[in-house]
Amino acid sequence: MKKLIVLLSVILLLVTGCSITTLSNVDIGSNMKTILSEKTKFYNVYFEGYKYYVPKGLSFIDKDDYNAKFVDKYGNRYFLYVDAISYYHSIENSYEENDTSHYSRKLDYNKKTGYIQIDKKKNNYYLINFMFNYAKMEAYVPKDELIEVVNNMCFVLRSVDFNDKVLESLVGENVLDYQEESFNLFDTNSSDDNFLDVVTKYEDEEFSKSMDEEQIDLDNE
């Protein structure tokens, strides 16, 4: 009977395409390789021209067409910007690895490119700039929560999926904004109005851990 249960479990995994993956508690690079290398077809957030998946454990604070703010169970805040314009025009990844950063890598998985740069700030906090697949996330977090935050970002960024036909229609109708001072995905020090200046916001620890805003929980069932 036990053998039958094991066999059925293996068959179920093969049929559903699911896999059991153990992520490291200490190795950011290993986790990114594992998560970003896997293809996903799970989505729970939909907008005109694109969709993505937000993992269980993250909740929305606010969202609109191309920006979103999340909070995790520790109170860490994540800022997401989806650059449909750069995707539409196939802007190439121009990031160069930074030797002075705590962690800096160019990324290339499944024909999707990007980078991650983590810089140490004051009070043992770290600023994460993570761009992948024409979307960027930032967060300002304590060192002992870096691994889990980066993992969460990986799950979101790898899932971003654009609808070419819809974007072509939006661009043709000038629905998308073509301002010359648009947000630069490859600028790790951007303070453009399209994306919040994370360092300024998070230097106030009470802000970084505040849960006062009404959260919009995702249905991940």
N, C-alpha and C positions, 0 to 999 in steps of 0.2 A: 504493500500500500504506500509506504514511504517513497519507494522508487517511482511509483506512478505519479505522486504529487510533484516530485522533483522534475520528472520528465515533462509534465504538463506546464510547470513553471518556465522551463527552458523554451518550450514551444511558444508560450505566451509572449515571452520576451522577443523571440524571433519574429513573430507575427506582428506585434505592435511596434517593433523597431525601437523599443525602450532599452536602456542600458543602465546598469548600476555603476555609478562612478564615485570613487572616493577622492575627495579633494584634500590637498595638503593644508595643514595649519600654519605652515612656516614659509612655503615657497610660492610667491606670487606668480613667477614665470611658468611654473608647472601647471598651476590652476588655469591661467589664461590659455595655455596651449590646449589643455583638455577641453575647456568650455568653448573657446572660439573655433576649435577645429570641428566641433560637432554641428551638424545642420539641425535646424529646428523648424517645425511647422506649427508651433503653438503661438497664438496671439490672443490678447485680451484688451487691447486698446486700438481703436480704429479712427483715422482721420481721412480727409480727402487727400489722396495721393500716397498715403503710407499707413503702415500699421506696425505694432511691436508688442512684445510681451513683457509684463512686469511680474517678477517672481513673488511668491508668497513671502510676506515679511516686510514688504515695502508698501506704503500707503501714500496716496496723493495728498498734497497740501493744496496744490493749485495746478491747473493745466489749461493750455489753449492750443491753437493749431500747431505751433512749432516749438513751444517751450513748456516745460513741466517742472514742478518741484515735488520731491518725495521726502518721506521721513522713514527711518527704520526703527527697530525696536529699542535701539540705544539712544534715539533722539538725533542721530546724524542726519543732516539734510543733504539731498542730492539735487543737482540742477542739470536738466537735460535740454539740449538744443538740437533740433533736427534740421539739417541744412539741405532742403530739397533743391535749392538753386544750384549748389555745388554738385549735387548728384546729377541733376539734369544736364549740366555742362561738363560732366566727367572731370572735374578738377583733380589733379594728381596730388598725392601726398607729398608735401614738401618739407616735412619735419626732419630735423637733424638731431640725433641723439646728443644729450647733454651730459658731459662727464662730471659736472659739478652737482648734479641732482642726486637725491637718495636712490632713485630708480628711474631709468629712462630707456625706452625701447621702441623701435619701429615695429609695426605689426603687419603680418600678411598671412591671412588664413582664408581658404576657400574663395580666392580671388577678391577678397575684401581687405582693404588696407587701413592703417591708422597708426596710432602711437599711444603710449602711456608715459606720463612724466609725473613723478612724485617728488615734491620738494619739502624739506623740513622747515617748519616755521617755529614760532616761539611756543614755550610751554609744552614741548614734546607733541605738538600737533603737526599734521602733514597735509599739504594741499595736493589733491589728486586732479590732474588734467588727463582725461581719457577720451580719445577720439577713435572711433572705429565705424566703418560703413556709413560715412557721411552723417554721423550723429556724434555729439560730444556731451560728456558728463563731467561735472566737477563736484568735489566735496572737500570738506576741511574736517579732518577726523584725528582722534588720538591714535598713537602708534599701535596699541594692542587691538584696534578694530580695523586696521588697514586691510588685512586679508579678506575679511568678510565683506567689507565695502567694495573692494575691487571685484570679488566674485559676483556680487549683485549687479555691478555695472556691466560685467561681461554678459550676464544673462539678458539684460536689456538691450545692449548695443548689438549683440550678434543677431538679434531677432528682427531688427529694423528691416522692413521690406517695402520697397517703393513700387507704386503702380505707374508704369511708364505712360500709359495711355491717358490716365487722369492728369498726371503732371504736365503732359504735353498740352492738354486742353487748358489747364490753369495758366501756364506760361503764355500760351497764345492769346488768352483773354486778359493778360496782364493782372491776373488775380494775385500772383506772387509778387512780392516786393523786390524791385531791382535797384534799390538805393546803392550808390557807389560806396557808402560807408557801411557796407554790410559786415556781419560778423565773420571773423577769420578763424576757421576751425584749427588752423595750424599755429595760431598765436597763443602761446601758453600764458601770456600776461594780459589778455584782453580785458578791457573794462567797458566795452561797448554796451550801449543801452539794451541791445538785443539779448545780452547775457549778463547776469548779475556778477558783480565783483565779489567773489566768494570770500576772499581774505578779509575785506572790510566788514562784511556781514558777520563772519564767524569770529572775529577778534573779540566780540562780546560773547563770553561763554554762556550767558543766560539766553542769548538768542539761539546759540547753537544747540542747546539742550531743551529749548522751550517746546511745549506741545500744545500751546494755547489755541492755534488755528484749528478750525474744524477739519477733520481728516475725511477724505473720501475713500473708503475701503474698497479694494478690488474684490470681485467675486472670483476666487481662485479654485472653486470647487469644480 
